[in-house]
Amino acid sequence: MFMRTRLFVLYCLFLLIFLVGCGNTTASEENSETGNEEYTLTLAHGFPTNHFMHTFMEWFDEEIQARSEGQLSLEIYPNAQLMSMDQQTPAQLQGQIDMSHLASPVLAGFDERWNFFELPFLFDYDPEDPTVFLENRTTFLESEEGGGEFKRFMEEKGIKVLSLGYIDIFGSIFTTDKLVTDVESARGLRIRTPGGIVSPETMASVGVNGITMAGTEVITALQQGVVDGLLTTPIYAHDVNLPINTYTVVPLFNSVTAVTISVDKFESLPAHLQEILVETGSDLEKHIHGVIQDSITETLPKLENEKGVDIYYPTEEEIEEWREATRPAWELFEKEVEGGKELLETLSQMNE
C-alpha cells in the first residue's frame, strides 16, 4: 500500500513538472510569435554628451522607444568609451557593437567614396543666407541618386545606413589674426585641416600650408602660433570657444553624419522593429535639418557680436575665384577614388 501511494505521488509530481514545462514552452512560443521580446541595441560614437552627435542619438532613442512601446531601445556609449571612431564600423560587422553615429571623414576610412563630402563648393550657397546651402545639401542627401547611392554601397558591404544628417553647415577658414578675403590673401598661411585626401589638396591648391594634427592639440597650437588658423565649422568654433578672430564664409568642406547598423543585426530584428528603425531614421533627418537651421541662425550673430569675430562674406567674383582655384581637389577625387567619377556625374545631373 505504501509503495503504491509513493508511486502515485511521484507520478503526480512528474505530471506537474511536465505540465509546467509545456506551459512555459507555450508562453515562450506565444511571446515569440507576438514579437513582444525586448531588444536593446548598443550604439557607440566618439563625442561628448553635450554634442549634437549625442543629443541626436538621445532623440532617436526616445523616438524608437515610444514607437515600439518600449520594445526597442538604445544603450548609447559616447566619448569613444568602447573603441575609437575608426574601429566602430568594423566592430559592427564583427558583432561587437550594433550601431554607430559617425561623420563622413571617419567613414572615408571604410570606403573612400565618403571623401565626396570633403570637396569644396559641393553645393550651391549664398554666403549671407546659410539656409540655401542647408536646403541644397538636404535635397542631395534625401534623393535616391545622391544619399540613396551612399546607402546602397554601404549595404553591399554589410552596413545599413538608417539616417544621413549633419551637425553643422559647411567648413571654412577661421584664423587667429589675418582676415582671408580672396585666394591671394590665403597664400602662405598655416592652416590645420581635418586630414583625409581631399582637404590637404584643397589647401595646397590655394597656396595654403595644410597641417594635420589631433583635435586635442588645436587650441594650444592656435594660442602659440603654431598654426594661423584652421578649417572648421561655425557652430563648433562657437561651442568650444576656439581662439579665433576671423571667419571667411567659403564652403571648403561639407561633412555629413550617418547612423548605421550592421545588416545582420538589422535583419535579425522582427519586421515591425525594422520598420520603426527605418521610419525613425527618416524622421531624424528632418529633425536634424530643423535643429541645425535654427542653431546656425543663432550662432552667426553670437560669433560676430558676442565674440567679436570678423566675418567676411566674399563677393561673387571672389567666390568664383575660390571655386576655380580649388578644382584640383575635384580632379584628385575623380582620379583617385573608385566610383568618384560616377558620384560627380550624378551631382552634375542633379544640378542641371
C-alpha positions in Angstrom: 0.0 0.0 0.0 2.8 2.4 1.0 4.7 1.7 -2.3 1.5 2.3 -4.3 0.9 5.6 -2.6 4.5 6.6 -3.1 4.4 5.8 -6.8 1.2 7.7 -7.2 2.8 10.8 -5.5 5.9 10.6 -7.8 3.6 10.2 -10.8 1.7 13.4 -9.9 5.0 15.3 -9.4 6.2 14.2 -12.9 2.9 15.2 -14.4 3.0 18.6 -12.7 6.6 19.2 -14.0 5.6 18.1 -17.5 2.5 20.5 -17.5 4.6 23.4 -16.2 7.2 22.8 -18.9 4.6 22.7 -21.6 3.1 25.9 -20.2 6.4 27.7 -20.3 7.1 26.5 -23.8 3.7 27.7 -25.0 4.2 31.0 -23.3 7.6 31.4 -24.9 6.3 30.5 -28.3 3.4 32.9 -28.0 5.8 35.7 -26.9 8.0 35.0 -29.9 5.0 34.9 -32.2 3.6 38.2 -31.0 7.0 39.8 -31.1 7.0 41.1 -27.5 10.6 40.4 -26.8 12.6 43.5 -25.8 15.7 44.5 -27.7 18.5 46.8 -26.6 20.9 47.9 -29.3 24.4 49.0 -28.4 25.4 52.3 -30.1 28.8 53.9 -29.9 30.1 57.3 -31.0 33.1 59.5 -30.3 31.7 62.7 -29.0 30.8 64.2 -25.6 27.2 64.2 -24.3 26.6 67.9 -25.0 27.5 67.4 -28.7 24.9 67.1 -31.4 26.3 63.6 -32.2 25.0 62.5 -28.8 21.8 64.6 -28.4 20.6 63.5 -31.8 21.0 59.9 -30.7 19.1 60.6 -27.5 16.3 61.9 -29.6 16.5 58.8 -31.8 16.4 56.5 -28.7 13.3 58.3 -27.2 11.5 58.0 -30.5 12.1 54.3 -31.1 11.1 53.5 -27.5 7.9 55.5 -27.9 7.1 54.0 -31.3 7.9 50.4 -30.2 6.1 50.9 -26.8 9.4 50.1 -25.0 10.2 47.0 -27.0 13.3 48.6 -28.7 15.8 50.9 -27.1 19.5 52.1 -27.4 22.3 51.8 -25.0 24.5 54.7 -26.0 28.2 54.9 -25.3 29.7 58.4 -26.1 33.2 59.7 -26.0 34.7 56.6 -27.7 34.2 54.7 -24.5 34.1 51.3 -26.2 36.5 51.9 -29.0 38.0 54.6 -31.3 35.8 56.0 -34.0 37.7 54.4 -36.8 37.1 50.9 -35.2 33.3 51.3 -34.9 32.2 50.3 -38.4 34.4 47.1 -38.5 33.1 46.4 -34.9 29.5 46.4 -36.3 30.5 43.8 -38.9 32.1 41.7 -36.2 29.1 41.9 -33.9 31.0 43.8 -31.1 28.5 46.7 -31.2 25.2 47.1 -33.0 25.2 50.7 -34.2 27.3 53.8 -34.5 27.0 57.5 -35.4 29.9 58.7 -37.4 31.0 61.6 -39.6 32.0 61.2 -43.2 35.7 61.8 -42.7 35.8 58.7 -40.4 33.6 56.7 -42.8 36.1 57.6 -45.6 38.5 55.2 -43.9 36.0 52.4 -44.5 35.1 53.5 -48.0 36.9 56.3 -49.9 33.7 57.4 -51.6 32.8 59.3 -48.4 35.5 61.8 -49.3 32.9 63.2 -51.7 31.6 65.3 -48.8 35.0 66.9 -48.2 35.0 68.5 -51.7 34.9 72.3 -51.8 31.9 74.1 -53.3 30.0 70.8 -53.4 26.6 72.5 -53.2 25.5 76.0 -54.3 25.3 78.5 -51.4 24.7 82.1 -50.5 27.3 83.4 -48.1 24.8 85.6 -46.4 22.0 83.1 -46.2 23.0 79.7 -44.7 19.6 78.1 -45.4 20.4 78.0 -49.1 23.3 75.6 -48.6 21.4 73.5 -46.0 18.5 73.1 -48.4 20.7 72.0 -51.3 22.7 69.6 -49.1 19.5 68.1 -47.6 18.0 67.7 -51.1 21.0 65.7 -52.2 21.0 63.5 -49.1 17.3 62.7 -49.3 17.5 61.9 -53.1 17.7 58.3 -54.4 20.5 59.3 -56.7 22.5 61.2 -54.0 22.2 59.9 -50.4 20.5 56.8 -51.7 23.7 55.8 -53.5 25.7 56.0 -50.3 23.1 53.9 -48.5 23.3 51.3 -51.3 27.0 50.8 -51.5 27.3 50.6 -47.7 24.6 48.0 -47.5 26.5 45.9 -50.1 29.4 46.0 -47.5 27.1 44.8 -44.7 26.3 48.2 -43.2 22.8 49.7 -43.3 22.6 53.5 -43.2 19.4 54.4 -41.2 19.9 58.2 -41.4 22.1 60.7 -43.2 22.4 64.1 -41.5 25.0 66.7 -40.3 26.0 68.6 -37.2 26.8 72.0 -38.8 26.9 74.0 -42.0 29.9 73.8 -44.3 33.5 74.2 -43.1 35.5 77.3 -43.8 38.8 79.1 -42.9 39.0 80.6 -39.4 42.1 82.4 -38.4 43.5 84.0 -35.2 44.6 87.2 -36.9 44.8 87.6 -40.7 41.5 88.1 -42.4 41.2 85.9 -45.6 39.2 87.5 -48.4 40.4 86.3 -51.8 42.6 83.4 -52.8 45.8 85.6 -52.8 45.2 86.6 -49.1 45.2 83.0 -48.1 48.6 82.1 -49.6 51.3 81.1 -47.1 49.0 80.6 -44.2 49.5 77.6 -41.9 46.0 76.0 -41.6 45.0 72.9 -39.7 42.9 70.6 -41.9 40.7 67.6 -40.9 43.1 65.3 -42.8 41.9 62.8 -45.4 42.9 63.0 -49.1 40.7 66.0 -50.2 41.2 68.9 -47.7 45.0 68.9 -48.0 44.7 69.1 -51.8 42.1 71.9 -51.4 44.5 73.9 -49.2 47.5 73.3 -51.5 45.6 74.5 -54.5 45.2 78.0 -52.9 48.8 78.1 -51.6 48.0 77.3 -48.0 50.3 75.0 -45.9 47.8 72.4 -44.7 48.8 70.9 -41.3 47.3 67.8 -39.8 47.1 67.5 -36.0 44.9 65.9 -33.4 41.9 67.9 -32.3 43.1 68.0 -28.7 46.2 70.0 -29.9 44.4 72.6 -31.9 43.6 75.2 -29.2 47.2 75.2 -27.9 48.6 75.4 -31.5 46.4 78.4 -32.2 47.4 80.2 -29.0 51.1 79.5 -29.5 51.0 80.5 -33.2 52.0 77.0 -34.4 49.1 77.4 -36.9 47.5 80.6 -38.2 44.0 79.1 -38.3 42.0 76.0 -39.2 39.3 74.6 -41.4 36.3 74.1 -39.2 32.6 74.9 -38.9 30.9 77.9 -37.1 28.8 76.1 -34.6 31.7 74.1 -33.5 34.0 77.1 -33.3 31.5 78.9 -31.1 30.6 76.0 -28.9 34.2 75.1 -28.0 35.2 78.7 -27.8 38.1 78.5 -30.3 40.6 81.3 -30.0 39.8 82.7 -33.5 39.1 86.2 -34.7 38.2 85.9 -38.4 35.8 83.7 -40.3 35.7 83.6 -44.1 32.4 82.2 -45.4 33.5 79.8 -48.2 32.3 76.2 -48.4 35.6 74.3 -48.4 34.3 71.0 -46.9 30.8 69.7 -46.2 31.0 66.8 -43.7 27.8 64.7 -43.1 27.0 62.1 -40.5 25.5 58.7 -40.7 23.6 56.5 -38.2 24.4 52.9 -39.1 23.6 49.3 -38.1 25.0 46.1 -39.4 22.8 44.4 -41.9 23.0 41.1 -40.0 21.8 42.8 -36.8 19.1 44.7 -38.6 17.7 41.6 -40.3 17.7 39.7 -37.0 15.1 42.0 -35.6 11.3 41.5 -36.1 9.9 43.1 -39.2 7.9 45.7 -37.3 11.0 46.9 -35.4 13.0 47.1 -38.6 10.2 49.3 -40.0 10.4 51.5 -36.9 14.2 52.0 -37.2 13.8 53.0 -40.9 11.0 55.4 -40.3 12.6 57.0 -37.3 15.9 57.3 -39.2 14.0 59.2 -41.9 12.3 61.5 -39.3 15.7 62.1 -37.7 16.9 63.6 -40.9 14.1 66.1 -40.8 14.7 66.8 -37.1 18.4 67.4 -37.7 17.6 69.9 -40.5 15.4 72.0 -38.3 17.8 72.0 -35.3 20.9 72.9 -37.4 19.0 75.6 -39.3 17.9 77.2 -36.0 21.3 76.8 -34.5 23.3 78.3 -37.3 20.9 81.3 -37.4 21.6 81.9 -33.7 25.3 81.2 -33.8 26.5 83.6 -36.5 25.3 86.8 -34.7 26.9 85.4 -31.5 30.2 84.9 -33.2 30.1 88.4 -34.6 28.5 90.4 -31.8 29.5 88.5 -28.6 32.9 87.1 -29.5 34.0 89.8 -31.8 34.8 87.6 -34.8 35.3 89.4 -38.1 33.1 87.6 -40.5 33.9 88.1 -44.2 31.3 87.4 -46.9 33.1 87.0 -50.3 31.8 88.8 -53.4 30.5 86.9 -56.4 33.9 87.5 -58.1 35.8 86.2 -55.2 33.5 83.1 -54.8 34.2 82.2 -58.5 37.9 82.7 -57.9 37.8 80.3 -55.0 35.7 77.8 -56.9 38.1 77.7 -59.8 41.3 77.6 -57.7 40.1 74.6 -55.7 39.2 72.5 -58.8 42.3 70.3 -58.3 40.6 68.7 -55.3 37.7 67.6 -57.6 40.2 66.2 -60.1 42.0 64.3 -57.4 38.8 62.8 -56.1 37.7 61.7 -59.6 41.1 60.2 -60.4 42.0 58.5 -57.0 38.6 57.3 -55.7 37.0 54.3 -57.2 33.4 55.3 -58.1 34.3 59.0 -57.6 33.7 59.9 -61.3 30.2 58.4 -61.1 29.3 60.4 -58.0 30.4 63.7 -59.6 28.4 62.9 -62.7 25.3 62.2 -60.5 25.8 65.6 -58.8 26.2 67.3 -62.1 23.0 65.8 -63.5 21.1 66.7 -60.3 22.2 70.4 -60.7 21.2 70.7 -64.3 
